Amino acid sequence: MVISFVISFLRSAIRMSVPLGLSAMGEGFLERSGVVNIGLEGLMLFGALSGVMATYYSGNPWIGLLAAIIVGLLVSALEALVCIYFHADEVVTGISINLLGLGLTSYVYRAFFGITSQAITVKTFQDFKIPLLSKIPVIGPIFFNQPIPMYLTIVVGILLLFILTKTSWGLDIRASGEDPWVSEAEGANAYRVRTLCMLVSGMLAASGGAFMSLYNLNLFFDNMISGAGFIALAIVVVGRWNPLLILLMSLFFGATEALGLALQAGFAQQAPYNLLLMIPFVLTMIVLPFASGSRNSPAALSKGYKRGEGT
């Protein structure tokens, strides 16, 4: 009985951590270039809706995921144009994306599906058992019997770390985050570097939203992200802008969400569910002050950059 609960709980924790991990890794990658994207919540909502709609009409969740990536790319391109090239305030731009996502996704969903008493459900990603490894007692069902996007999330984390630490592009990204004027003096194009990082962030955030709607819930409803984008922002700080550490911290925060669900289904059924849903946010407020002021924070983070103005 205990082993069965542990397996179920940890599988749920991993499932909850994937949207957080994808969004947070993309945001951490972007912040290493010196730009903050507060609009993760809106990007995840766009990804969640486009994933559900594309899956509903195609019957294939992979097409839904692809649609979410494309939509995330388009929205983040707009965001990059506004805050990187037109020099709009990054925080205001991000909040605008959040508000746009909240209102537009609700409108589009009702325009296509109307107001129904029963939620529109779609086909979900199926669990993939890795041969031999999935048969290992306890560990196998937890780590090696998951949907393919979960495995791809780990690959993304390794790839982002490799890019940041082992490639010339990664060097340009880190230089842009420390001092974009010096970066450009050395021959890099800070505008292009930051724009590409913004596009990566948008695609990963939308992918996280799509995973939430296509696997965790297999449906869409208004404001379904429910603050996950803001938790992802906190995970970036706690994870010290390191993709693999961000993944690990995402698993930790995913476990707190799974704990809330387990408590609702278990001995805390009589407790107000709103209090249990607060657990990840309360934990965020407790943990974040200990990680603030990290020396790993990019020096030029959120300071903006205009070519030719000097430091």
Backbone hydrogen bonds, N-H to C=O, Kabsch-Sander energy under -0.5 kcal/mol:
donor,donor_aa,acceptor,acceptor_aa,energy
5,F,1,M,-1.9
6,V,2,V,-2.5
7,I,3,I,-2.5
8,S,4,S,-2.2
9,F,5,F,-2.9
10,L,6,V,-2.7
11,R,7,I,-2.2
12,S,8,S,-1.9
13,A,9,F,-2.3
14,I,10,L,-2.3
15,R,11,R,-2.2
16,M,12,S,-2.5
17,S,13,A,-1.5
18,V,14,I,-1.2
20,L,16,M,-0.8
21,G,17,S,-3.3
22,L,18,V,-2.7
23,S,19,P,-2.0
24,A,20,L,-2.8
25,M,21,G,-2.6
26,G,22,L,-2.0
27,E,23,S,-2.2
28,G,24,A,-2.9
29,F,25,M,-2.3
30,L,26,G,-2.0
31,E,27,E,-2.9
32,R,28,G,-1.5
33,S,30,L,-1.6
34,G,31,E,-1.4
35,V,30,L,-1.3
38,I,36,V,-0.7
40,L,37,N,-0.6
41,E,38,I,-0.6
43,L,39,G,-2.2
44,M,40,L,-2.7
45,L,41,E,-1.9
46,F,42,G,-2.5
47,G,43,L,-2.3
48,A,44,M,-2.6
49,L,45,L,-2.5
50,S,46,F,-2.5
51,G,47,G,-2.1
52,V,48,A,-1.9
53,M,49,L,-2.8
54,A,50,S,-2.4
55,T,51,G,-1.9
56,Y,52,V,-2.6
57,Y,53,M,-2.0
58,S,54,A,-1.8
59,G,55,T,-3.1
63,I,60,N,-0.6
64,G,60,N,-1.5
65,L,61,P,-2.4
66,L,62,W,-2.3
67,A,63,I,-2.5
68,A,64,G,-2.1
69,I,65,L,-2.2
70,I,66,L,-2.2
71,V,67,A,-2.5
72,G,68,A,-2.8
73,L,69,I,-2.2
74,L,70,I,-2.3
75,V,71,V,-2.7
76,S,72,G,-2.3
77,A,73,L,-1.7
78,L,74,L,-1.9
79,E,75,V,-2.2
80,A,76,S,-2.6
81,L,77,A,-2.2
82,V,78,L,-2.0
83,C,79,E,-2.6
84,I,80,A,-2.3
85,Y,80,A,-1.3
86,F,81,L,-1.6
88,A,82,V,-2.1
93,T,89,D,-2.5
94,G,90,E,-2.4
95,I,91,V,-2.6
96,S,92,V,-2.2
97,I,93,T,-2.0
98,N,94,G,-2.1
99,L,95,I,-2.5
100,L,96,S,-2.7
101,G,97,I,-2.8
102,L,98,N,-2.4
103,G,99,L,-2.3
104,L,100,L,-3.1
105,T,101,G,-1.7
106,S,102,L,-0.9
107,Y,103,G,-2.0
108,V,104,L,-3.0
109,Y,105,T,-2.3
110,R,106,S,-1.8
111,A,107,Y,-2.3
112,F,108,V,-1.9
113,F,109,Y,-2.7
114,G,110,R,-1.7
116,T,114,G,-0.8
121,T,119,A,-0.6
122,V,218,N,-1.7
125,F,214,L,-0.7
128,F,146,Q,-2.3
129,K,127,D,-0.5
130,I,128,F,-0.6
130,I,144,F,-2.4
133,L,131,P,-2.9
134,S,130,I,-2.6
135,K,132,L,-1.3
136,I,133,L,-1.5
139,I,137,P,-3.2
140,G,136,I,-1.8
142,I,138,V,-1.1
143,F,139,I,-2.7
144,F,139,I,-0.6
144,F,140,G,-2.1
146,Q,128,F,-1.0
148,I,126,Q,-0.6
150,M,147,P,-1.5
151,Y,147,P,-1.0
152,L,148,I,-2.4
153,T,149,P,-1.6
154,I,150,M,-1.2
155,V,151,Y,-1.8
156,V,152,L,-2.6
157,G,153,T,-2.0
158,I,154,I,-2.2
159,L,155,V,-2.6
160,L,156,V,-2.8
161,L,157,G,-2.0
162,F,158,I,-2.3
163,I,159,L,-2.6
164,L,160,L,-2.4
165,T,161,L,-1.9
166,K,162,F,-2.7
167,T,163,I,-1.0
170,G,163,I,-0.7
171,L,167,T,-1.7
172,D,168,S,-2.2
173,I,169,W,-2.4
174,R,170,G,-2.6
175,A,171,L,-2.4
176,S,172,D,-2.4
177,G,32,R,-0.6
177,G,173,I,-1.7
178,E,174,R,-1.3
179,D,175,A,-3.0
183,S,179,D,-2.3
184,E,180,P,-2.3
185,A,181,W,-1.9
186,E,182,V,-1.4
187,G,184,E,-1.6
188,A,183,S,-2.1
190,A,188,A,-0.7
193,V,189,N,-2.7
194,R,190,A,-2.6
195,T,191,Y,-2.2
196,L,192,R,-2.6
197,C,193,V,-2.0
198,M,194,R,-2.2
199,L,195,T,-2.2
200,V,196,L,-2.2
201,S,197,C,-2.4
202,G,198,M,-2.4
203,M,199,L,-2.4
204,L,200,V,-2.3
205,A,201,S,-2.5
206,A,202,G,-2.3
207,S,203,M,-2.0
208,G,204,L,-2.2
209,G,205,A,-2.1
210,A,206,A,-2.4
211,F,207,S,-2.5
212,M,208,G,-1.9
213,S,209,G,-2.0
214,L,210,A,-2.9
215,Y,211,F,-2.0
216,N,211,F,-1.6
217,L,212,M,-1.6
219,L,213,S,-0.7
220,F,120,I,-0.6
224,M,221,F,-1.3
226,S,223,N,-0.8
228,A,225,I,-1.7
231,I,227,G,-1.9
232,A,228,A,-2.2
233,L,229,G,-1.4
234,A,230,F,-1.6
235,I,231,I,-2.3
236,V,232,A,-1.7
237,V,233,L,-1.1
238,V,234,A,-2.5
239,G,235,I,-3.0
240,R,237,V,-1.6
241,W,236,V,-2.0
242,N,239,G,-1.9
246,I,242,N,-2.9
247,L,243,P,-1.9
248,L,244,L,-2.0
249,M,245,L,-2.6
250,S,246,I,-2.2
251,L,247,L,-1.9
252,F,248,L,-1.6
253,F,249,M,-2.5
254,G,250,S,-2.8
255,A,251,L,-2.0
256,T,252,F,-1.2
257,E,253,F,-1.6
258,A,254,G,-2.4
259,L,255,A,-2.3
260,G,256,T,-2.0
261,L,257,E,-2.0
262,A,258,A,-2.6
263,L,259,L,-2.6
264,Q,260,G,-1.8
265,A,261,L,-1.9
266,G,262,A,-1.2
268,A,263,L,-1.3
269,Q,266,G,-1.1
271,A,268,A,-1.4
275,L,272,P,-1.1
276,L,272,P,-1.1
277,L,273,Y,-2.1
278,M,274,N,-0.9
279,I,276,L,-1.2
282,V,278,M,-2.8
283,L,279,I,-2.5
284,T,280,P,-1.9
285,M,281,F,-2.0
286,I,282,V,-1.7
287,V,283,L,-2.8
288,L,284,T,-2.7
290,F,287,V,-1.0
291,A,287,V,-0.8
291,A,288,L,-1.1
292,S,288,L,-1.4
294,S,291,A,-0.8
297,S,294,S,-1.4
300,A,177,G,-3.3
301,L,298,P,-1.5
302,S,34,G,-2.0
303,K,300,A,-1.8
309,E,306,K,-1.8
